[in-house]
Amino acid sequence: MGKGFHSIVAAHGDGMNAHDHTTPSEASLDHNFAQAAAISPIDCPPLPSKRSSYPSTIPAFKFDTRVVPLDDQYDSWRKSFSSMLEFGDRRDTSNGFDGRQTVWDLGNLAFSRIRTNALEFASVPGHTRREALDHWTMTLPLDGAISTLGPAGSFAGGAGIVQIHSLGRWFEGNVTDSDMLMLFVPRDFDPDVAHALSAAEFSSVDTAMGRLLADYFMGLAKRLPGVEAENIPELVGATRAMIRACVMPSPGTIEEAQAPITRVLLEKARSIVNARLFDPSFNAEALRRDLAISRTGLYRMFEPFGGVMHYVQHQRLLDAHAALADPNDKRRIVEIAEQRCFSDGAEFSRAFKREFGYTPTEVRAGRKSGIPRRSASEITSAAPEERLGLLLRKLHG
């Protein structure tokens, strides 16, 4: 771990449990951050003053529903999050909806500061979006509470406790009027981080190390507006090290399939599946032999994913989605389907629509201009309520 990371950790000292002193629910977002800073100050190391090709500060994108007409505020907030979540219907929109977000583009990661009124949320199978997001989200409520029902049951958490969700899997829940911080981590960010987050997804990291991570998030939110963009690599490295060190399964919430030794097997299984996506002879027994585990162990490992072959099909459909969205891939849809072991186009289309809520044809038609990696200027030029979705899709590369 680099010097910057050690400086951040050392600065916390005995203030690791600072999250125990949280602000009341009626406090403003700015007051929350001021209070967090006063409780747990973080002294960032001096930043070098040198010329670089980076912009002077880290790109940040803001959206505030208060600039939208009252009747449209909730719908605009829903649109802002539509690439990752569905929000429940709101019958009365005449009183408006208070939603504010600032999102920082860290290149390989995205970090957000969010204030929201109470709402219901769910993952997005069936939502007609164009890209299939498969990130993890690490959410720290500064105020308020979040309750989630996920594949392995329900969990909840309030102020000061980091929660982990997986956008690639089913879940639903609700949030009270809340202020929060949210880190978006793509699946291919780092193998060790993937091990940790796979083991802890759909849980609250209510441990001493988890509280240290919460302190780090609060310090990050305080310091980001003044950090120069040339320091993004060091910042991402420090964040990677913090996740590796602090995210551990919480007692009583992680299934046996997510125990430390199984985390390694899950990542190995993921690699095997990805390597054999186009192999029609690949099945659960082949994976079991490659992993050298029992049938019972394999069943337990993949039970939260709906079974081995359900997971394999999900990965094949994600891969097909990427191919269909690639403007340079001129193959017919049926050729893409057959390569991924679907016996015919009709079967593929049905499975694809069940998975994503829209058809392969819609993806192909909507991707004639391709999916370029979005630059900061492209995100800036988009409508404010569209920027979060663009930035999250950018993390896919």
Salt bridges, closest charged atoms under 4 A:
ASP20 OD1 - HIS19 NE2 3.07
ASP30 OD1 - ARG113 NH2 2.45
ASP43 OD1 - ARG223 NH2 3.87
ASP64 OD2 - ARG66 NH2 2.59
ASP75 OD1 - ARG78 NH1 3.96
ASP89 OD1 - ARG78 NH2 3.41
ASP98 OD1 - ARG100 NE 3.01
ASP98 OD2 - ARG115 NE 3.73
ASP105 OD2 - LYS394 NZ 3.08
GLU131 OE2 - ARG367 NH2 2.78
GLU131 OE2 - ARG374 NH2 3.92
GLU131 OE1 - ARG393 NE 3.10
ASP134 OD1 - ARG187 NE 3.48
ASP179 OD1 - ARG115 NE 3.89
ASP190 OD2 - ARG240 NE 3.35
ASP190 OD2 - ARG244 NH2 2.54
ASP192 OD1 - HIS195 ND1 3.95
ASP192 OD2 - ARG244 NE 3.75
GLU201 OE2 - ARG169 NH1 2.37
GLU201 OE1 - ARG187 NH2 3.78
ASP206 OD1 - ARG211 NH2 2.88
GLU256 OE1 - ARG300 NH1 3.30
ASP279 OD2 - ARG276 NH2 2.66
GLU285 OE2 - ARG288 NH2 2.77
GLU285 OE2 - ARG289 NH1 3.87
GLU285 OE1 - ARG295 NH2 3.41
ASP290 OD2 - ARG276 NH1 3.38
ASP319 OD2 - ARG340 NE 2.79
ASP329 OD2 - ARG331 NH2 2.83
GLU335 OE1 - ARG332 NE 3.58
GLU355 OE2 - HIS314 ND1 2.50
GLU386 OE2 - LYS79 NZ 3.36
